Every structure is written in C-alpha cells, then in structure tokens.
Amino acid sequence: MSGSFLGDAFGGRGGNNTPGWPMSNILEGLEQLRTQFEQKTSSSPRMNKGDVRSAVLSLLLEQPMHGYQIIREIEDRSGGSWKPSPGSVYPTLQLLTDEGLVQSEESNGRKTYSLTPEGRAAAGDETTERTAPWESATSRDSGRMTALPKAGVELAQAAAQVARTGDKEQVAQAVEILDEARRKLYSILAQG
C-alpha cells in the first residue's frame, strides 16, 4: 500500500497538508486498506512439506484414497483455506511409497493408495502428536481473514470520523496514535 493512506489522508508525511483533510483522500485510503486486506486474504496459504505429508498420512489412516480424493478431502476439511496442488501431493505419495509407508494398487486406470503396517504406525504417531494440518491451516487463516482486516477497517473508520468531525488538536492526537500503532505493528514483525 502506498504512503498516501496515512500520509495524505491523515496529514502525515505524505504531502497533502491542506487544512480540512479532503474527504476524498480519506475514502480513497479506506478503499486502499480494504483492497489490500482482500488481496492478502484471498491467496491460498503455503503449507510446509511436512504438513502435506502429515495430511496424507492422516487421511490414509482413515481409508485408502487416490490422489485427487486426498486433495479434495484436505480442501473440504480446511474449509477451502488449503488446497494442496497435485505437484505437492503426488511427490509426497511417491516418497511415502519409497519409504515403505504407503502402497498403491491400480484399478480402472487409477492408483489407490493405502498405508502399510509401518505407515499405520507412523500415521498414528503423527496424529497423536499434533492437530491435523488442515485444522491448523483453518485456524491460522481465520485470524488473517477475519479479525485483522476487521480491526484495520474499524481503525480506519475511526480515523475518518476524527478527520470529519475533530478539531485541529484532536486530529493531531489521532495522527500521533496512528503513527505509534504503525510502529508497534512493524515491531511485531521485527520480533518474529
């Protein structure tokens, strides 16, 4: 997002220091914020290779499946927030087969994968140690897709209200608060 939202619309370092804070700048800033959150939350999450492996083992522990069933099942169980690509699922199935944890059987031109006894033991160990990967994808993304954008939009709306109805002193206080909030948000990322 460009600096125009906090800079121009809220009288910061962006360049428009015109008294009265033009409403068009504030509305444009709100639209930029909304658009940015929509873009960030609409992309599907990237999962670790270990998550794909764990998901495949967890599903095959329940029943034998073919590759596209595994992909659909992960997507369904994650509420659509995670859909692994065939390029991650099929190599994982091949690796698990090479490790002796999975076996495949061809029927009607489709390979159906199932766990070997060693695979059942490995899958049992993984599922007792942690939550299913699609559950962590769902919970991780639910914060991204709901709480943070909602809080950001509500903050922008409050700032717009101060811009519309506040006096010069109130506007100056709002700018200080927003600058401090921005610094604190960046410090969260710096700690990680």
N, C-alpha and C positions, 0 to 999 in steps of 0.2 A: 504494500500500500504506500502511496506517495505521502510525502510530508504535508500535503495540503490539508488533510483532515484536521490534525492537531495544530498545524501551523496557521493556515489561512482562516479556517472556520473558528478557531478558538483564540486568535490573537497572539499566537506564539511566534516562533522564529520563522514562519513560513513566508511572510511577505505582506499580507494584507492587514495593515494596522489601522484600517479605516474605522472610525468610531461607529458604533451601532451594529457591528457584526452582521453582515448581509445574510439574510435567512437562506438564500440560495446556496451559500457556501456550507452552511450547517446541514442543510438537506442533502447536498452532494456528499458531504462527509459521512453522514449516516448511511447513504446508499453504498458508498465505497466500503464501509465497515461490514454491512450486510453481505455484499457481494464477496468480500474476502472470506468471510466465515463460510458461506455456501461453497466456495471453491475448495477450501481446506477440508470440509467435512464430506464432500461428495466423492473424493477419491478413496478407493478401497485401501485398507491398511496393508502394509507389507508385513508378513509374518516371518519369523525365523525358520530356517530349515528344520530345526528341532521341533517346531510347532506342527509342521506338516507331518513329520514322522510320527509324532505323538498322536495326532488326529487320526492318521491312517491306522495305527495300531489299535486305538480305542474303538474305532468303527468296526474293524475286522474282528475284534473281540466279541462283538455282538452277533455278527453274521458275515458270511462270505459276500463279497461285492465285486463289481467290476469298477474300473477307474472312474467312469463318469458318474456312477452311483455315489462314489466316495466324494467327488466334487460337489454334487448336488446336496448330499447329506450335510456336508460341512457348511455350505451356504445356508441351508434351511435352519440348521441348529444355531448358527450365529446370527439369525435374523436378517440375513443378507449383508451383514457387515464384513464378511470374509468369504471370498470365493477363490480358492486356490486355482492356479492355472494348470492345464494338463502338463505344461512344462515343469511344474514342480511336483505334481502327484506321481506321474509315471516314472520319472527317475527315482523317486523315493521308493516306489513299489519294487523297482528293479534292484535297488540297493538292499532293501529288506529281503528280497529273494536271494540275493548273493550271500547275505549274512545267515541264511537258513531260518529266518523268522517267518517268512511268508512263502507259500507255494501257489502256483497258478494252475488252473485247469481250463483248457479251451473247450468251448461248447458253442455251437452256432456262430462261429467266427469271432467270439468274444472270449477274452480271458477273464475268468473269475478268480479273485484272489482270496485266500483264506490263511489263517495262522497255522503254523506248525506248532507242535507242543512247546518248542523253545520260544516261539513267538507269543504263545499264550502266557507263558511265564513273564516274558519281557513286557507285554502289554499290561498284565496285572500289576507289575511293579510300577510302571509309569502312571497308571490311573490311580493308584493309591497314594502316590507321592504328591500329586497336584491336581488342580482342576482341569477339566477338558480344555484344550486350546481354543475352541470356538467360544467357550464361556468367557475366557479372558479377553478375546477379541471383542466380544459384545460389551463387556463392562468397560474396557478401555475406551472404546469408541463412543459409548453412551455419554461419557463426560465431554468428549470433544464435540459431539453432535447436538448436545442439548444445553448443558449447564454453562459452559464457557461462552458460546455465542450469545446465549440469552443474557448473561451478565454483561457482556460487552455492549450489546444493543441497549440494554437498560441504562448503562452508564452514559452512552452517547445521548440517549433521550433526556436524561437528567441534565447533562451539559447543555443540550439545546434549549431546555427550559430556562436554565440560568442565563443563557445568551439572549433569549427573548425577553425575559422579564426582570432580570437582575440589573442593579445599578453598577457603576464602574468598579466600585470596591468589591462587590460580590463576584463580578466577572474575573477580577484579578485573583481572588481567592480560589475560584474554580480552576483557573489556569494552573496555579501552584499545585493544587490537589491532583490534577490530571498529569502534570509533569512528574510528580512524586510517584503516582500509580504506575506510570510508564517505566520509570527507573526500577521500581520494585519488580515489575513483571520481567524485565530483562535480567534482573539479578537472579530470579528463579531459574532461568535458562542457564545462566553462567555457573550456577552451583552444580548443575547436572553434568 
